[in-house]
Amino acid sequence: MKQFLLLIGFLVGMGACKERAPEHVPTGMQYIPEGSYLRTVGLNQQEVEIEGFLLDKHPVTVAEFRTFIEKTGYKTDAEKFGDAGVFDPEKKTWTLVAGASWEYPLGKGTPKAEENHPVTQVSWNDAVAYCKWAGKRLPTEYEWEYAARSNGTKNTRYSWGNKLVENSQFKSNVWQGSFPSNNTAEDGYPYTAPVGIFGKTGHGLTDMGGNVWQWTSETFTEEGQPQMPDVMLLKGGSFMCDSTFCHNYQINGRTSSSRETALFHTGFRCAKSI
């Protein structure tokens, strides 16, 4: 009898250890419950287990980043260097533009970034600083992918499905036309778009593909290649991605950049452990 009661107590304790949804989810964040998903890389598959966490519903906006700057006096890497990366479609190459920053992504003398658009020209260092100030952190690659797969329940190419255009409506802000010389901007936006304008995933997230690349907490690694500790991983693709050249707005898309690099198509969203 004593052993039976001990067993019951053990099982109850096990049940108590099961993750519970947080009583309060901060405004602008989505609860992502624990679970798993099947991750395919090349011909290999692996089952990835994810603990529950919180994730920003959309990338950090210019308005949100402005609040951070005003409250802390933080100076971004681009502002320290005095320039940042912008792609020149005429020269078909990247160039450092003087005065380009989170507030003026294309450089001084160009229009200010719109408040409801994702902030860009922020380095990995800048993203980490913002997340720390907000009491958050950057997501891991697996967390990002799991959330993009609607908490592991979907196995589609994109976070919204398998087609870029559905019912004559674009589902993401990406490149249209002949890359890199001509962007027809059929989706309405040659550069960034307002966060959330292309709709939500089934689990309440927006911009999980296209619009801007998003920094993660991880260093970039590729099978068979040496790890570079100062090169960080990004997910999600951007408005510059074209299916014939850079099809990285797919869930499994990825790229890399150095910690201090700021580019006009790169932003971030924050996560938070429970």
Disulfide bonds with the S-S distance in Angstrom:
none
